[in-house]
Amino acid sequence: MNIQYASKAETSYEYGCDLRRIYPWESLIDPLWGSAIASVRAGENTAPHAHDEHETFIILKGRGLMTIEDETAEVSSGDIIYIPPNLQHTIRNSSEEERLEFITIYWGIPEANERMLRMAEELVESRTSRI
């Protein structure tokens, strides 16, 4: 059985938020998508960025303002946002006290899939070298 425990995933600071990459992991060789749990600190926002992957956010906790290109909308727990490739996007945590948490799921065009495969291979190599 393959289980990735989110509570054991390493946290890094990427795109202006705390990120725990939960999929793929080292025993999964050929991923065509990836996933992470993101946490935006109170009153902060993710760094505006664009990439060649499709992306979906599933809001787990909190509320915020989602901006894709020049459109902005309020989002909260339970909402799902689809972000097409190559569109600049950011999400702002509307709360001054609580974190905004969401799952991000991303998948790509063939070039993005190749990059994700390279990233997975590098992840396996880095984890293997620590053993």
C-alpha positions in Angstrom: 0.0 0.0 0.0 1.3 3.4 -0.9 0.5 6.2 1.5 2.0 9.6 1.7 1.4 11.1 5.2 1.0 14.8 4.9 2.0 15.3 8.5 5.5 13.8 7.7 6.0 15.8 4.5 8.8 18.4 4.6 7.7 22.0 4.5 9.5 24.5 2.2 8.8 28.2 1.5 7.9 28.5 -2.2 5.8 30.9 -4.2 5.2 33.0 -1.0 3.6 30.3 1.0 4.5 27.2 3.2 4.4 24.2 0.9 4.3 20.5 1.6 4.8 18.5 -1.6 2.7 15.3 -1.1 2.6 13.8 -4.6 4.6 12.2 -6.2 6.9 10.5 -3.9 10.0 8.4 -4.4 8.4 5.0 -5.0 6.2 6.5 -7.8 8.4 6.7 -10.9 6.2 8.1 -13.6 4.0 10.9 -12.3 2.0 12.9 -14.8 0.6 15.2 -12.1 1.8 16.6 -8.8 0.2 17.9 -5.6 1.0 19.9 -2.5 -0.6 21.4 0.6 -0.1 25.1 0.7 -0.5 27.4 3.6 -0.6 31.2 3.2 0.2 33.1 6.3 -2.3 35.6 7.8 -2.5 38.8 5.7 -0.1 37.6 3.1 -0.4 36.4 -0.5 1.4 34.0 -2.8 3.9 35.5 -5.3 2.2 36.3 -8.6 3.4 33.7 -11.1 2.5 31.8 -14.2 3.7 28.4 -15.5 2.9 25.9 -18.3 0.9 23.5 -16.1 -2.8 23.4 -15.5 -3.5 23.9 -11.8 -6.5 23.4 -9.5 -6.7 24.8 -5.9 -9.1 23.2 -3.4 -9.6 25.5 -0.5 -9.4 23.5 2.8 -9.5 26.3 5.4 -9.9 30.0 5.5 -10.9 32.7 3.0 -9.1 34.8 0.5 -9.0 36.7 -2.8 -8.0 34.7 -5.8 -6.6 36.7 -8.8 -6.1 35.2 -12.2 -4.8 37.8 -14.7 -7.1 40.8 -14.1 -10.0 38.9 -12.5 -10.4 38.7 -8.7 -12.9 36.7 -6.7 -13.5 35.8 -3.0 -12.9 32.2 -2.1 -13.4 30.1 1.0 -13.4 26.6 2.4 -14.7 24.1 0.0 -14.3 26.2 -3.1 -12.4 24.8 -6.1 -10.4 27.1 -8.6 -9.1 26.0 -12.0 -6.1 27.9 -13.3 -5.3 27.5 -17.0 -1.6 27.3 -18.1 0.4 30.5 -18.6 -2.0 32.8 -16.7 -0.5 34.9 -13.9 -2.2 34.1 -10.6 -2.0 34.8 -6.9 -4.1 34.1 -3.8 -4.3 36.5 -0.8 -5.2 35.4 2.7 -8.0 37.8 3.8 -7.6 36.9 7.4 -5.2 38.8 9.7 -5.3 35.9 12.2 -5.7 32.5 10.5 -3.8 30.7 7.7 -5.4 30.1 4.3 -4.8 26.4 3.4 -5.4 24.7 0.1 -4.4 21.7 -1.9 -2.9 22.4 -5.3 -3.0 19.8 -8.0 -1.0 20.4 -11.2 -0.6 18.6 -14.5 0.8 19.6 -17.8 1.3 19.7 -21.4 4.0 17.2 -22.7 6.9 19.7 -21.9 5.6 20.2 -18.3 5.2 16.4 -17.9 8.9 16.0 -18.9 9.9 18.6 -16.4 7.8 16.9 -13.6 9.5 13.6 -14.4 12.9 15.2 -14.1 11.9 16.8 -10.8 10.7 13.4 -9.5 14.0 11.8 -10.5 15.9 14.6 -8.7 13.7 14.1 -5.6 14.5 10.4 -5.5 18.2 11.1 -6.0 18.3 13.7 -3.2 16.4 11.5 -0.8 18.6 8.5 -1.7 21.8 10.5 -1.1 20.7 11.3 2.5 20.5 7.7 3.4 
